[in-house]
């Protein structure tokens, strides 16, 4: 009986331990961030419902209110209505204002700024940073993305783990950690339709 009890305790500990680890990983998302994600999802779903060329299961959201040293790139399951992955992402150097926590945004060529709005993740190509995905801006605030060569790509200087200080900037591209990029590229490459990515502030 003692052996059975010990086995049962160890089995429960393994499963609850795994669950605790997963919840701990998700706990970095604050209630404010969740509210901001939820406020964007309705518009994303409306866009997807209007055109079947967009992926109806997965969306990417980037919250530029979150400091760059914290997870602010969220992979969202549109069917389960939950965040299933998250990572760090850089913003454009031109978006810096010199005031901590305050960013500016632009759609203009050579601005080196991040541009807000919804994007469709397009075809892949190999550039100076390796594999990258072209981004088509779907709004007036980001419709020059292709002209500006704004793409989703990885960069070795972007850390995997959250930190208390800011990470390196890009030239306006959403630039992520290499390991995180491997995770999201599987979703992009396995998708038969364009995944929508929403950058907001």
Secondary structure as GFF3:
##gff-version 3
##sequence-region A 1 201
A	DSSP	alpha_helix	2	26	.	.	.	ID=ss1
A	DSSP	alpha_helix	31	50	.	.	.	ID=ss2
A	DSSP	beta_strand	54	63	.	.	.	ID=ss3
A	DSSP	beta_strand	73	77	.	.	.	ID=ss4
A	DSSP	beta_strand	82	87	.	.	.	ID=ss5
A	DSSP	beta_strand	89	90	.	.	.	ID=ss6
A	DSSP	three_ten_helix	93	95	.	.	.	ID=ss7
A	DSSP	beta_strand	117	127	.	.	.	ID=ss8
A	DSSP	beta_strand	130	137	.	.	.	ID=ss9
A	DSSP	alpha_helix	145	148	.	.	.	ID=ss10
A	DSSP	beta_strand	151	154	.	.	.	ID=ss11
A	DSSP	beta_strand	175	176	.	.	.	ID=ss12
A	DSSP	alpha_helix	178	189	.	.	.	ID=ss13
A	DSSP	beta_strand	194	200	.	.	.	ID=ss14
###
